[in-house]
């Protein structure tokens, strides 16, 4: 992970945004030699938040695992069938 001081980050803000906006990029910002924040692409951040939400909800994780088992075993429902069931 690339690291830079808050002073350098301020001086190079637009360059920092461009660099940190690339998929998989993370740039650590330090202040007084101490790590304070990480700048990363919004899409990556949203993925982390979603992962944390799933991990914090055991029931949701179990539901996802059960759904994956059903897909692997061929137990799926077509979109058309779901639309009919929901009267869409």
Backbone torsions as a table, in degrees:
resi	resn	phi	psi	omega
1	UNK	NA	133.5	177.7
2	UNK	-73.5	146.9	-179.1
3	UNK	-130.9	143.7	175.0
4	UNK	-150.1	156.5	179.9
5	UNK	-75.4	159.2	177.4
6	UNK	-61.4	-36.3	178.3
7	UNK	-61.4	-47.7	178.5
8	UNK	-65.8	-38.3	179.0
9	UNK	-61.9	-40.7	179.3
10	UNK	-65.0	-43.3	-178.8
11	UNK	-66.5	-31.3	-174.2
12	UNK	-117.0	35.7	-172.1
13	UNK	-53.6	-48.5	-176.2
14	UNK	-67.6	-36.8	176.0
15	UNK	-65.8	-40.7	178.2
16	UNK	-60.3	-46.0	179.4
17	UNK	-60.8	-43.2	179.7
18	UNK	-63.0	-45.6	-179.1
19	UNK	-66.7	-45.0	-176.0
20	UNK	-75.0	-14.9	-179.5
21	UNK	-80.3	-5.4	-179.4
22	UNK	-81.1	139.8	-179.3
23	UNK	-52.0	131.8	177.5
24	UNK	83.5	-4.2	-178.8
25	UNK	-80.5	140.8	173.5
26	UNK	-140.8	130.2	178.5
27	UNK	-125.0	121.3	179.6
28	UNK	-83.4	134.3	176.2
29	UNK	-110.3	126.8	-179.5
30	UNK	-109.4	155.6	175.0
31	UNK	-137.2	119.6	-176.5
32	UNK	65.0	29.5	179.8
33	UNK	79.7	3.0	-178.4
34	UNK	-110.6	132.1	178.1
35	UNK	-61.8	128.2	-178.1
36	UNK	-117.7	-43.9	-177.9
37	UNK	-146.4	164.7	173.3
38	UNK	-124.9	132.8	176.7
39	UNK	-102.0	129.5	-177.2
40	UNK	-146.7	163.4	179.3
41	UNK	-60.9	143.9	179.9
42	UNK	-55.9	-42.5	-178.7
43	UNK	-61.3	-41.4	177.6
44	UNK	-64.8	-43.1	179.6
45	UNK	-60.9	-45.7	179.7
46	UNK	-61.2	-36.9	176.3
47	UNK	-63.2	-42.6	177.5
48	UNK	-62.6	-43.7	-179.9
49	UNK	-62.0	-44.8	179.3
50	UNK	-61.4	-43.0	178.4
51	UNK	-61.0	-44.1	179.1
52	UNK	-62.8	-39.5	178.7
53	UNK	-63.9	-42.7	178.8
54	UNK	-64.4	-45.5	-178.3
55	UNK	-66.0	-28.4	-179.4
56	UNK	-81.0	-9.8	-178.0
57	UNK	-121.0	89.7	-177.4
58	UNK	-54.2	-37.2	179.6
59	UNK	-62.6	-39.9	179.9
60	UNK	-67.4	-41.8	178.5
61	UNK	-61.9	-41.9	177.9
62	UNK	-63.6	-41.2	178.7
63	UNK	-62.0	-41.9	178.9
64	UNK	-63.6	-44.9	-180.0
65	UNK	-63.2	-40.6	178.5
66	UNK	-64.8	-42.3	178.0
67	UNK	-61.6	-40.5	177.9
68	UNK	-64.3	-37.8	177.1
69	UNK	-61.8	-44.1	-179.2
70	UNK	-62.9	-41.9	178.8
71	UNK	-63.0	-45.0	-179.3
72	UNK	-62.4	-32.9	-178.4
73	UNK	-89.0	2.2	176.7
74	UNK	86.9	6.3	179.2
75	UNK	-84.9	82.1	179.9
76	UNK	-124.3	163.7	178.1
77	UNK	-124.4	133.8	-178.6
78	UNK	-70.0	157.5	178.0
79	UNK	-60.5	-40.4	179.9
80	UNK	-61.2	-41.8	178.9
81	UNK	-64.3	-42.7	179.2
82	UNK	-63.4	-42.4	178.6
83	UNK	-60.5	-41.7	178.9
84	UNK	-64.8	-43.4	179.8
85	UNK	-62.2	-35.5	-179.4
86	UNK	-90.9	0.5	-179.5
87	UNK	55.6	49.5	178.3
88	UNK	-101.7	NA	NA
